[in-house]
Structure formats: structure tokens, C-alpha cells
Amino acid sequence: MDFTSPLVKDFQLAVNDRFNVMIPIDQIIINETRKEFEGDFTIVLFPFVKLFGKPIEEIGQILGQKLVDDQHFVQGFNVVKGFLNITLSDSFWLDVMDELTENPVIEKSKLKKGKVLVEFASPNTNKPLHLGHIRNILLGWSMSKIYEANGYDVIKTQVINDRGIAICKSMYAWKSWGNGATPESLQVKGDHFVGDFYVLFEKKFQEEYKLWQQSNDAQKLFSQNGQFKDQEEFFKGYKNQYFNEKSKIGNDARKMLLDWEANDESTRQLWMKMNQWVYDGFDTTYHDLGVSFDTTYYESDTYLLGKKAVKTGLDSGVFFKEPDGSVWIDLTDAGMDKKIMLRSDGTSVYITQDIGTAQQRYEDFQVSKMIYTVGDEQDYHFKVLFEVLKRLQEPFADGLYHLSYGMVELPTGKMKSREGTVVDADDIISEVIQEAALLTAERGEISHLSETEKAEIIRKIGLAALKFFIIKVAPKKKMIFDPKDSVDLQGQTGPYIQNAYVRIQSLLRKAAEQNINLNQRNDQNLITFNAYERSLLKQVMQFSDIVRNAAETYDPSIIANFSYQLAKDFHRFYHEVRILNAENADVKVSRLKISKVVGDVLKAAFDLLGIEMPDRM
């Protein structure tokens, strides 16, 4: 619903009438009037000064008066330097209110704009999902919803990294020290169960490495590296080399990886069993977060993809081969470096399989756009990947986007998987729900409900606290998540916005009890819209543009922060303006309609962020 187009068109006609110039519509800039000035919308006059050859204030006076004289919905105007501030009539706002009440809050495009594939989550099967994954998942899920609202067919996908040395570490640890335990026997969620063995492997390796450091072999090696005066510094830097060359359990884990690659039956069976434990755990967390996928790719399937693309690139001259047989691409002319595509032994690297996976996705879905939700530590990787695909002249190469995001930390600092200091996603979900339970207990407003009803409301509040707190931060920014701050009813939080929605539902329930018909048309002679009402209506008018902007900029925080401002203004309206006891029936209905529209928009906005609204809290 574009309510400002008539004003822009009328301004265009006024310019033509007074100055005999027809300005293109797209050159007319209109914004909401700043709060310190009188008016509803502002037209920027600066671009037209040279065109008209008059002082800018005089131009504003001429055009403003023309609009007032000719248009019944323009009530007044004022000129502040190069800005023409327009005040619109109550009849205009009445039409806006009725239009918003009678039509969907988001106008979905009737023309399908194509297919978009959004990749998010993409975890490893050696550990459970953690706080960093939550930010990834919430960004990817909300972008999926936002693109759907903008008229796209969306395919939600993930790539599960289910192979490699890290997975073999968990497998080796379980085989060596698990004593046949299972998630069921220990009553532990499958991904946590496997993750514990990954941590156990690191612990055993550290013990082995520390013991080796006391050996003659280690001391001799240290003495041969005279540039190191401190043993601790030397052995810290030597750890990976020790793992690859001297460690017994490191050697055993690497052998397990080789057995996997050779399709050893017992190794593959163990791999499938432990991965399934993890998949079951992932699915539980996804369900708790309210997300799902249309398709899943597995690295064990995709790691061989891309070799055909390398041959094609060699034949076309995009890639080149070194004397040792390795294959490379030279991207120095694009401000990057030389990048290996295949090792000298013919094995793939990550970017090779990413090329193949992208080609497979296009073959599977014929998408026009692929969005990769991956942390900012991979910025360079995706810059290279996209350039390579462009040089391979893939038909989808211009529709690739890396939704890069900053790391999320806790007030206590960074997290580390191998040391077991990562905060698991399940623990974070549990904690915010506990905080929500404390909040509702303090307020006591749902104490009369059944335990099942209370639990559902608490769940919605807790997840809103978690999701909003993370999504409100622009993706590219790093952030610190504090569970206690996230449920603050007075702050910029999900529960604060939910509270505005709940207040609206309470008003509507009371209106229904009084048999107030919100479908009736108001008598415009009895309605005057105050500043609070105009502010709410102006914000609601912008919602479709906000959703469109969020898609264009790949930034769900735009919707989150819009929701907060709308909720904040509604709370002010609720406290400052009489609603159910308004001065007359028409004003009461008008204010209830505005409240309902605000509630509908808040609910729609939160749905795009993957957040549910409670009716009570």
C-alpha cells in the first residue's frame, strides 16, 4: 500500500502548473517530517533550485499553496530552508486507517520474482549447536521469511559437515573410552553425547602431549630450535606438528579417516551410527527454535563434487596446472591471490567442493539467487568462490551473496569447542525460558492459567527474548548476548514488543465484550487524529517498504528495530490517549482500529523474524 504516491503525483503536477516543468517521479524525494517540525511528510526542494531560478523558500511557498488550494487532503504546509513540510487532513488519515484495517499488512507480490536458496546452520557432526549457530540460524531463517514476503520462492537448506578429522576424533574417543555407551543409556541428547567425546579426545591428546614434552625426544627437539628461549612457547606452536607426526592417538584418528575414505565397512558403520545420534540432536534444537529445512546436503556427498568443474576450467584456461600436478587459479588481477583448486595428489580443497555444490544446487532448483549465511571469518573464502564461479561463467554467478555476520559472545568472553567452553544452543534456550518464567512469576498476570498454558506463554516469551536480542543487531556487527538483559520488559527487547501486542489483544477482547463493531465506517466529521495516532499510522504505512528494504540489504535488524519503535510509540499512545473510554463512539472505534492495525503489523513483523506472539503474558 503506497499512500504517498498521490502526494508525489500532485506535487509533480503543481510543479508543472507553476513552473512549466515536468519532473520525473523518481526524482521527487519524500520523507516523514522530522518530529521537531510541524507536518506529516516532507518534500525535499534542493534538487529543483537551479531548475526554477527562484529562492528556495519562495519555491516552497508557491508549491505548498498550490497543493493546499487544489487538494482536499492537504491541510497546510510550512517551509524550512529547502524542505516543504506538508500537513495532511483528518479525512486523509481516516482513509489510511480504513485501508489498513481492511487489507493485509504486507502486500505480497502477485508476480513471482524467482527462486532464492538460503543456506544457514551448516553445523559439524562432532559437536552440538552452540550460541554462534543460533545467530546463524536466526539470520538465515528470517531472511528466508523476508524473501518469501517479497514474492520469492525460497528453498531453505543446510550443508552438514559430516566428514573429516574432527568427526574421526569423536569416533575414536567413543571407540576407545565409550564402553559401549549410547545417548539412550546415559539419557543424554545425541549431539551433546558425541560432542562430549570430541572434548574427551582433546583432553586425552593434551595429556599425551604434556607427557611427551618431558621425554628426551622432546627436549632434544627443543634444544635444536634455538630461537625459542621458552619451552612453553615452543611446545604451544609445535602442537599441530606433534599431532600429525608423533602422536599415537593422532595417528589412530588419521588412520580412521583413511579407513573411512577407503570405505572400510566397520568404520563407515560407526560413522553412520554416531552421525545419526547427532542428527537426532540437531533436529530437536531446530524444532525448539522453530526452524526447518527444505533440503539438506552432506559434505560426505559433496566433497567429491567440483572436480569436473576443475577440468572445465583447465580446458577453458580459467585454471592452470603446476609442474607438481596441482591446479590453481590466479586472481591477482581482481585484488586477490593465487588459489589452489586441486592438490598435487588430485584431492579436493574446500573451495573445489563449494564450486561443485553450487553447481549441484542450480541443477536441483534453478535458483536465481543463493544466499550463504556464514560468519565473517569466511569473507575472503566467499569473495574467491564468487569470483571463480563468475570466471567459469556459471549462469547463477551474479546472484550469489555472502550474508556475513560478526561473532556472538557472552559477557564472559569467547568460546572454544575443543576445551568444552562453548555455550550450547540448548543451554541458552533453557536459560532464556527460565528467565521468562521468573519474569511472569513476578508479574503474576498468568497465574490463573493452566500449567500447560503458562508453559506455552513462557516458551514464547523466552524465545522472543533470545531471537530479538540477536536479530536486532545488524549482521555485520559483533555482539554480546546477555540472557538477563534479553527479557527486560523496559528495554529494547522481544518481551517489550510482545507486551505491546498483548495490550492490544486485551483491548480487542474488551471491545468484543462490549459488542463494538470494528468493521463499521467512521463519521469523518467526528474524527480528529492527534499526533500519537498520526505517528502510528505513518509507521504502519511504511511496513511494506521496511520489509522490502530488509530483503534488499539482507538485514533483518531493520524489521526488528522498526518493531521496537512501533511498540514504543504504541505504549506511549496507550498511556496518553483514552481508547475504550474515548469521548465518543466514533473516536473509540477509530482508536481501536489503529490499535488492531498496530497489533497486526507487530505480529507480522515478528513472524518474519521467526518470533511468536502470545495473547497474554
N, C-alpha and C positions, 0 to 999 in steps of 0.2 A: 504494500500500500504506500504509494508515493503521494503524500499530502502537500508537498511544497512545489510540485511541478506546475500547478495552476498559477502560483505566485510568480514563479520564474518566467512562465509564458507571458503573464500580464506585464511584468517588468520589461520583457523584450518588446512588447507592443507599445508600451509607454515610451521607450527609447526611440522607437521608430516614428511614433507620432510627434514627439517633441524635437527630435534631432535628425529625423530622416535617415536613420542608420539602423539596419537590421543586424543585431549582434547574434552570433551563433549561440544556441542554448548552452553548449558545453563550456562557454567562456564566462557564464554568469555564476559567480560563487555565492552560495547562500549558506549561512551557519545559524545555529541557535544564538540568540543575543546573550552576551555575557551578563551575568547576574547583577553587576554594578550599574548597568544601563537599563533604561526603560525600553520595553519592546519584546517581541516574541522571536522574530527572525531578523537577521542582518544580511544585507546585500553589500558586497564589497565593491566600492566605486573606483578605486585606484586605477584599474586597467583601462578606464574609459576617459581619463582626463585629457590626454592628447587628442583623442578622437573627437571630443566635443568642443575643445578650445575655450572652456569656461572654468572658473574656480570650482574646486571640487565640492565645496559647501553649497554653491548655487546649483550645481548639477543635482545634488541630493534633494534640495528643496523643490526643484521643478518636478523631478520624477516622483518624489513622495507625494506631492499634492495631486499629481495626475492619478496615482493609484487610489488615493482617498476619494477623488471625485468620481472615478469610473467603477470602482469595485466595492460592492456592498460588504465584502468580508474584510476589507482593510479599514480599520477603525481610526488609526492615527499613525504618525511617524515622527522621528526626530533624526537629525544628522549630527554625528560626532566625527569630526575630521573626515576621513574617507569612508565612513560606514553609514549606510542608510538603515536605521532600525525601524522595523515595521511592527505595529501592534494590530493583531487580528481580532475580529469581533467575536462576541459570545456565540453568534449563530455559526461561525466557522468551527468553533470548538465543540459545539453541540453536534454538528455533522461528523466531526472527527470521532467523538465519543461513540456515536451510534454506529459508525462504520467499524470501529474497532470492536465493539460489542458483538456485532452480527457476523464478523468474518474471522477466519483463523488468524492467529497472531503471527504466523510465519506463512508467507505466500511461497509455496513450493513451485519451482519452475515446472511448467507444463511440458516443456521441451527437455528431453533427456540430454545432458551435456557430455555424456560419455562414461567410461568406466575408470574408476580410480582404485588402485590397490594400495592398501595401507599396511605396512609391516610394523609390528610392535611386539613387545615382550621378548621374544627370541632368547630364551634362557639356556643355560648349560645344565646337563643332567648330572653334574657332580655336586650340586648344592641346591638348597631351596631358593625360592624367590625372596629377594630382600628389598629394603627400602628404595634402593636405586631402581629396581624393576618396577616398583609401584609408580614412580614418576613416569617412567617409560610407558607403562600400560595405560595410565590415565590420559597421557597426552595422545597416544595413538588411538585409543577408544573415542575420545572426544572429537579428534579430527575426523574420524570415521563418521560420527553422528553429524558433524557440521557439514561435511561434504554431501551426505545424504540429504540434509535440509536444503542444500543449494542445488539439488536436482541431479546429482550424480548417482550412478550405480556403484556401490562400494563393495570391494572384496577385502575382508579383514583376514590377515594372515600372520603367521609367525614362522621363523626358522629355528628349529630346536637343534642346538649344538650337542649332538649325542655321541660324538666320537672324539678320540684324541687322548693324549697322555693324562689329562686331568681326570677323565672318566675312568681310565685304567687304574689310576691311583685309588679311587674309591673301590673299584672291583678287587684290586689286590689286597687292600686293607680288610675288606669283608671276608675274602677267602682265607686270609692269614689269621685274623683275630676275631672274626664274627661268630665262630662257634655255631653256625647254622641259624642264627637269629633271623627273624623276619619282622617287618613292621607290625604284623598282627601279633606275634608272640610278645613283643615289647610294648604294644599299644602306642606306637609312635607313627606319626604321619610319614608316608613313604619318602617324600623328598627330604625331610629332616633326617630320617633314618640313614639315607645314603650320604647326605651331607656330613653327618657325624663321622662317617668312615673316611671321608675326604680330609677332615680335620685330624682324625686319628693318624692317617698316613703321614701328614706333615709333622705331627708330634713325634712319631717313630723315626722319621727321617732326621729330625733335628737331634734326637738322642744319639742316633748313629753317627751323625756328622760331628757332634761335640766329642764323642768318644774317639773318633778318628783323629781329631785335632791334637790329641795327646800322643799320637803314635810317632815313631821315628820317621816314617814316610812323610807325615805332615810337617814335622819340624824341619826336615831336610828341604822340603819344597819351599817353606817359608824363608829359610836362610838363603836359598838360591834367588829369591826375589828381593834383592837388597833395597829397592826403592820404598819398600814398606817397613817402617820402623815399629808399627803397632800390629801385633798379631790379630787383634780383633778386626781391624780394618781389612787386613789381607784376607782372612777367612770369610768375612762378610761378602767380599767381592768374588771369592772363589767358589761359593756355594753351588751355583748352577753348573760350573765345570765339574765339580765333585759329583754332582747328581748324574751327569751324563757319562763320566769316565770311571768313577771309582765306587760309587755307592752300590751296595748289594741290592737293597730294595728298589733303588732307582733302576738298576739293570733288570730286575724282575718285572717292574712295571712296564719298562720299554719292551721287554720280550712279550708281555701280554698284548701290547699294542701291535707288535709284528704278527702275533698269532691271530689277532682279530683281522688284520689286513689280509692274512693268508686264509681266512675263512675257517679257522680251527673250530670244530663243532662245539666243544665244551666251552671255549672262550666266548663264542657267539651266544650260546645259551645263557651263560651267566650275564652277559651284557644285556640281552633282551629282558631277563628277569629283573635286574636291578633298574634298568631304564623304565620298565613298566611301573615299578614302585614309585619312581619319580613322577611319571606322567599322571598317575592317580593323585599324587600330592598336588601337582600343578593345577589339575582340574578343580580340586577343592578350593584352592586360593582364587582361581579365576571366577568360580561360582560366587564366592564370598564378595568379590569385587564387582560382580555384576557384568562381567565381560565374557565374550565368546569369540570364536574364530570360524570363518567360513572354510578355511583350508589350512593345512599345516605342511610345511616342508621340513625334511630332516637332513642334517648335514651328512649323515651316513649314505644318503641317496645323492645329494647334490655335490659332494666333494669331487666326484669324477667328471661333473659337467664342466664345460669350458674348454676342454682340450680340442674339441672340434673348432671352436672359435679361434684358438691359437693358430691352428693350421690355416684357417681362412685368412687370419691377419698376416701370417707369413707369406702366403701366396699373393696378397694384395700389397705387401710392402709396409703395412702398418707396424709389424713386428720385425725384429731381426734376430739372427742366431749368432751366439758367440762360439769361438772355437771349441769350448768345452761342451757344447750342445745345449746350453741354457738359452732360453728365449726371453727377449727383453723388448721394451718399448721406450723410445726416447721422447720425453715430454718437456725437455728443457725449453723449447720454443713457446710453451704455454706457462712458463714460470714454475714448473715442477722439475723433478729429476728423472733419471732413468729408473724404470720399474721392471722387476723380473716377473715373467708370466709363467714360465716353467723352469724348474731346476734342471741341472745337468743330467740328473738320473731320470728325467721325464715326469717327476711328480709335480702335482699342482701346488700353488700357493693360494692364500685366501682370496685374492682378487680374481684369480682364474675361476674359482667356483662361483664367485659372485657374478661374474660375467655370464656363466652358464645358467645360473639360477634366474637372472633377469630375463635371459632369452627364453627359458622354460616358462616363466610366468606370462610372458607376452604370448607364447604359443598356447598356453592354457586358457587365457582370459581376454586376449586382445585389448588390453587396457591402454588408455591414452596417457595415464599418469601413474607413477609409482612413488610412494612416499615412504622413506626409510626413517623410522623413529629409533635413533641410536645416539648415545652420548657424544659430547663434543670432543672426546679424546680420539674419535674416529673421523674428525673433519677432513684431514688430509686424505685418508683412505677413500672417502667418497668423492672427493674432488678428482682424484686419479681415476676411480671407477667410471665416473660420468664422462670424463674426457676420453677414456679408452672406448667406451660404448659409442660415443659420438664419432670417433675416428673409424670405428667399424661400420658406421652408417646404419646403425640399428634404427628401425622406424619409430621406436619409443624413446630415443635418446634425449629429445628435447623436453620430455615430460617427467624427468627424474628430479626428485627433491630430497635432500637430507634434512629431516626435522631434527636438528641438533639441539641438545639441551645440556645444561650445566648439571654438575653432580649435586645430589642432595645429601646433606649431612645432618647429624644430630647435634645438640648443644655440646655433647662430649667430644665431638670431632669425627674424623674419618673412620671408615670401617674396613676391615680386612678379612677376606674369606678364609684364607688358609689358617689364620690364627683363631678362627671361630669367633671373631669380634663383630661380625656382620649382624645387623638387626634384621631378623627375618620378617618378611611381609606379614605372616600370620600373627606374630607377636605385636606388630604395630596395629593391625586391625583389632586385635583383642584389647590393646591398651586404650585406643580411642573409644571403643564401645564401653569400656569400664569408666572412662572419664564422662561419657554421656550419661551413664547410669547414675553417677554421683550428681551430675547437673540436674537430672529430672527428679532425683530424690530430694534435693534441696528445694526445688520449686514446688513439688508436691501436687502439680496440676493434673497428673495422670494416675494418681494413687487409686482412684476408684475403678480403673480398668482392670481387666483380667491379666494374669501374668503373661499370657500369650500376646495380648495386645500391647502391653507395656514393653515386652522384649522386642517386638517388631518396631515400635517407635524409637526405642533406644538404639537399635541397629541402624535405622535410617539417620538418626542424629549423629551417631559416631562416624559412620561412613561419609556423611556430608562434611563433617569436621576434617577428616583426613583428605578427602578428594579436593574440596575447595581450597584448603590451605596450600596444597601443592599446585593446583592448576592456576591459582590467582597470580602466581609468579611467572613472568614471561619466560618462555622455554630457555632462551639463551643465558639466562642468569643462573648462577649458583644459588642454592638456598639452604637454609637450616630449618628442619622440621621439629617443632616442639609440640608434643601431644596435648599438654595442658593449655597452651595458648590457642590451639586449634578449636576448642569448644567454647571459647569465651563468647557469651551472649551479647556483649557490648562492643566487641571488636569486629574487624573485617573478616568474618568467619562464615562458614556454611550454616551453623545453627542460628546465627543472627539473621540471615536471609530467610531461613526456614521459619523463624519466628514471625516475620512479616507475613509470610504466606498463611501461617496458622491463624494469625489475627484476622486475615481476610476471610478464611473459611468460617471462623466463628461469626463474623458479621453476616455472612451469607446464610448461615444456619438460622440466625435470629431473624433475618429478613423473611426466610421461608416460613418460620413460625408465625410471623405477622401477616402472611399471605401477600407480601409485596411482590408485584409482578415486574421483573426487570426487563421484560420484553416490550413494555409499553414505551411509546414515544413521548418525550418530554415537551411541555409547552415552553418554547424558547423565550416567551415574554416573562416567564417566571424564573429563568435561569441566568445567573451571573457566575462566571468562572473566576475563582480567585487565583492568586499566584501559585498556591500549592497544587491546585487542580491542573492548571496550565503546565506546570513543570512536569507533573506525572504524565500527562498526555503527550507532551513533546518527547519525553524519553521513550514512551511506548511506540510512538511513531517511528523512532529510529531503529527499532529492533531488527527489522529485516536487513537494514544496511549494516548493522553491527554483525549479524550472522554472516553476511556476505564478506565483510571486511576480515572476519576471523579466518575464513577459508582462504582468502587471497593472501593473507600474511602468515598463514599457518600458525596462528596464535590464539588458542582457546582462552588465554587470560583476558582477552578483550571482552569476551562474554561474561567471564567471572566478575570482572571489575564493573561492568555495566550493571550486573545483577546487584552488586553491593550498593551502588549509588541509587538504583531504583528502590531497593529495600529501605535504604537510609531515608530517602525522601518520603516513602510511604509512612514510615514510623513517625516522621515529623508531621505529616498530614493527619495521621491517626490521633496524635496528641493535640493538635492545634485547631482542628476543624470538627464541628459536630456532624455526625454521619447518621446514625439511627434516630437521633433526636434533632434533626435539621429543622430549619424554620418553616418549611412546607414540604408537601409530599413529593413535588417535582424535584426539589433540591435533594431530598433524601434518596430518591431513585437515581438521580444523576451521580451522586457520590458513591452509591453502592455499585453502579455500573463501572465507574472509574476504578473502584477497589477490585471488582471482579477482573477487569482487564489487566490490572497490575498483577494480580494473582496468576492469571493465565500466562502472562509473559514470564514471570519468575519461574513458574513450573516448567515452561518450555525451555527457558534458558538453562535451568538445572538439568533437564533431560539431556540437552546437548553436551553437558559436562559429565553425564553418567551418574547424576545425583537424584535420589528420590525425595519427594516431599511428603512429610507426614501431615495428617489433618489436625493432629493435636500434639502438644509437647509440653 
